[in-house]
C-alpha cells in the first residue's frame, strides 16, 4: 500500500494539468504539497481542492528557468513546511513547429523549461536530500522521450535529455537513499495538449474535434490518460515500495510506446 504520510512533496508546474493531478494524488496518499508554479493565481484552485479534501498544500512562485528562483524555492519549502522528501520536476511546454519554421528563440524556450529547468530545480534541492541521505526525484519525460516524431524536434530533444539526466544522476546518487526516475506520459487532454491539437487542426485543415479524435486514435487503448493516472505512478515511485527502483523510465501511455 502506498503511504506518503509525513512526506513533503514539491511539484513544479503543479497548478494545472498533469501537475495538478499529481499534486492531488500525492496529497491523497498523505503527502503535504508545495505547489511550485510560475503563476500562483492559477495554482490556487488546486490548493483549495487539496485542502477541501482534507490535505495540506501551499503555493509558491517558481520560475524553473531561473537559478535564484530554484534556490529560493528550496529555502522557502524548508522554512514553511520542513525538509522536502519528494521533488517532482513536472513543469513543461510543448508545441508543433516544423524545423524550417523554428527559430533559435523557439528552440531555447522549450529546452530551457523542459530540460534546463529540471537541472536547475534538482540542483537546488539535491544538497539537502544528499545531506539527509534520502529523497525521491521524479522527472516528467514523455512518450516521445525514446522515439522522435516530426515537427516536434525541440520537444523530443528536451525529453530525450530528461532520460539522460535521470539516468546520470540516479547512478551518481545510487549509493545514497535518493532515487531518481522518470515518468513518460502519452496523450492527455490538458491545456498543453489542447494547444497541440489546435496546432494539428490548423496544419491538417480540419476542425478541433476531428484533430482531437485523430490524436487520441494514436493510443492503442483508444483513450487518453488522465493527470491522476500519472499521479498514481508518481506516488508509487515516491513511496518506500520503490526504494530499489532508480534510473528507470516508465511509460503511461495506453500502449503507444512498448519497450
C-alpha positions in Angstrom: 0.0 0.0 0.0 1.3 3.4 -0.9 1.7 5.6 2.2 3.2 9.1 2.0 2.1 10.3 5.4 4.6 12.8 6.8 6.3 13.3 3.5 6.7 16.8 1.9 6.4 16.9 -1.9 7.3 19.7 -4.3 5.6 19.7 -7.7 6.8 22.2 -10.3 4.1 23.4 -12.6 1.8 21.9 -10.0 -1.1 24.3 -10.5 -2.7 22.9 -13.7 -2.9 19.9 -16.0 -0.7 17.0 -15.1 0.9 18.8 -12.3 -2.4 19.5 -10.6 -3.3 15.8 -11.0 0.0 14.8 -9.4 -0.4 17.2 -6.6 -3.9 16.0 -5.7 -3.0 12.3 -5.9 0.2 12.7 -3.7 -2.0 14.6 -1.2 -4.5 11.8 -1.2 -1.7 9.4 -0.2 -0.9 11.7 2.7 1.9 14.0 1.5 2.0 17.7 2.2 2.3 19.6 -1.1 4.3 22.6 -2.2 2.8 23.6 -5.5 5.5 25.5 -7.3 4.2 27.4 -10.2 5.2 30.5 -12.2 1.7 31.8 -11.9 0.5 31.3 -8.3 -3.0 32.6 -9.1 -3.7 29.7 -11.5 -2.4 27.3 -8.8 -4.9 28.4 -6.1 -7.8 26.2 -7.3 -5.6 23.2 -6.9 -4.5 24.2 -3.4 -8.1 24.8 -2.4 -9.2 21.4 -3.9 -6.5 19.7 -1.8 -7.5 21.4 1.4 -11.2 20.8 0.7 -10.3 17.0 0.5 -8.6 17.2 3.9 -5.0 17.7 2.7 -2.4 20.4 3.2 -0.9 22.5 0.4 0.8 25.8 -0.1 1.5 27.7 -3.3 5.0 29.1 -4.0 6.0 31.0 -7.1 8.9 29.4 -9.1 10.4 30.1 -12.5 12.1 26.9 -13.4 14.5 28.7 -15.8 15.9 30.9 -13.0 18.7 29.7 -10.8 17.9 32.1 -7.9 14.3 31.2 -8.0 15.1 27.5 -7.6 17.3 28.1 -4.5 14.7 30.5 -3.0 12.1 27.8 -3.5 14.1 25.2 -1.8 14.7 27.5 1.2 11.0 28.6 1.3 9.8 25.0 1.3 12.1 24.1 4.2 11.1 27.2 6.2 7.3 26.8 5.7 6.9 23.0 5.6 10.2 21.3 6.6 12.8 19.3 4.7 11.3 18.1 1.4 11.3 14.4 0.7 9.9 14.4 -2.9 10.7 16.6 -5.9 8.5 16.2 -9.0 10.0 18.0 -12.0 6.8 18.4 -13.9 6.8 21.9 -15.4 7.0 21.8 -19.2 5.9 23.2 -22.5 5.3 21.8 -26.0 4.1 22.9 -29.4 4.2 21.8 -33.0 6.9 23.5 -35.0 8.4 22.3 -38.3 12.2 22.6 -38.3 12.3 25.0 -41.2 10.0 27.4 -39.3 11.7 27.0 -36.0 13.8 29.9 -34.6 16.6 29.9 -32.0 14.1 31.5 -29.7 11.6 28.7 -30.2 14.3 26.1 -29.5 15.6 27.8 -26.4 12.2 28.4 -24.9 11.4 24.6 -24.9 14.8 23.4 -23.9 15.1 26.0 -21.1 11.9 25.0 -19.5 11.8 21.2 -20.1 15.4 20.3 -19.6 17.4 23.1 -18.1 14.5 23.7 -15.7 14.8 20.2 -14.3 18.5 20.6 -13.8 18.2 23.9 -12.0 15.5 22.8 -9.7 17.2 19.5 -8.9 20.4 21.3 -8.3 18.7 23.4 -5.7 17.1 20.6 -3.8 19.7 17.9 -4.1 22.1 19.3 -1.5 19.5 18.9 1.3 18.5 15.5 0.1 22.1 14.4 0.0 22.8 15.7 3.5 19.8 13.8 4.8 20.7 10.7 2.7 17.1 10.3 1.5 14.9 11.6 -1.2 12.8 10.9 -4.3 13.1 12.7 -7.5 10.6 12.0 -10.3 11.2 13.7 -13.7 8.4 14.1 -16.2 9.6 12.9 -19.6 7.2 11.9 -22.4 6.1 9.1 -24.8 8.5 10.8 -27.3 11.5 10.5 -24.9 12.7 7.4 -26.8 11.3 7.9 -30.3 11.2 11.2 -32.0 8.3 12.5 -34.1 8.3 15.0 -36.9 7.6 18.7 -36.2 8.5 18.4 -32.5 12.3 18.3 -32.7 12.8 20.8 -29.9 10.3 19.0 -27.6 11.6 15.5 -28.4 15.2 16.7 -27.8 14.3 18.1 -24.4 12.5 14.9 -23.4 15.3 12.6 -24.6 17.5 14.8 -22.5 15.4 14.2 -19.4 16.0 10.5 -19.7 19.8 11.0 -19.9 19.7 13.4 -17.0 17.6 11.0 -14.9 19.9 8.0 -15.6 23.0 10.1 -14.9 22.1 11.5 -11.5 20.4 8.2 -10.5 23.8 6.5 -10.9 25.6 9.3 -9.2 23.5 9.0 -6.1 22.8 5.3 -6.2 24.7 4.6 -3.0 22.5 7.0 -1.1 18.9 6.8 -0.1 18.0 9.0 -3.1 16.2 7.5 -6.1 15.7 9.3 -9.4 13.2 8.1 -12.0 11.3 9.4 -15.0 7.6 9.1 -16.0 6.7 9.2 -19.6 3.0 10.2 -20.2 1.3 9.7 -23.5 -1.8 11.7 -24.7 -3.8 13.6 -22.1 -6.5 16.2 -22.6 -4.8 19.0 -20.7 -4.3 22.7 -21.7 -0.9 21.8 -23.1 -2.3 19.0 -25.2 -5.3 21.2 -26.3 -2.7 23.6 -27.7 -1.0 20.8 -29.7 -4.4 19.6 -31.0 -5.2 23.1 -32.1 -1.9 23.4 -34.0 -2.5 20.0 -35.6 -6.0 21.1 -36.7 -4.6 24.1 -38.3 -1.8 22.2 -40.1 -4.2 19.5 -41.3 -7.0 21.9 -42.2 -9.6 20.1 -40.0 -11.7 21.2 -37.1 -10.6 20.8 -33.5 -12.8 17.8 -32.7 -11.5 15.9 -35.7 -7.9 16.6 -34.8 -8.6 15.5 -31.3 -10.2 12.3 -32.4 -7.2 11.6 -34.7 -4.8 12.4 -31.8 -6.4 10.1 -29.4 -6.6 7.5 -32.1 -2.8 7.1 -31.8 -3.4 5.4 -28.4 -3.8 1.6 -28.8 -6.2 1.5 -25.8 -8.3 4.1 -27.6 -8.5 6.6 -24.7 -6.3 9.3 -23.4 -4.7 9.1 -20.0 -5.6 11.4 -17.1 -3.4 13.6 -14.9 -4.5 11.3 -12.0 -3.2 8.2 -13.9 0.2 9.9 -14.0 -0.1 10.9 -10.3 -0.6 7.3 -9.1 2.6 6.2 -10.9 4.5 9.2 -9.4 3.1 8.2 -6.0 4.4 4.7 -6.3 7.9 5.9 -7.3 7.9 8.4 -4.4 7.0 5.7 -1.9 9.0 3.2 0.1 7.7 0.5 -2.2 10.0 1.7 -4.9 13.1 2.1 -2.7 15.1 -0.2 -5.1 13.9 1.4 -8.3 16.2 4.1 -9.7 17.3 5.3 -13.1 14.2 3.9 -14.7 11.7 5.5 -17.1 8.1 4.3 -17.1 5.6 4.8 -19.9 2.0 5.5 -19.0 0.6 5.9 -22.5 -2.0 3.3 -23.2 0.4 1.2 -25.2 1.8 3.9 -27.5 5.5 3.0 -26.8 6.2 -0.6 -25.8 9.7 -1.4 -24.6 
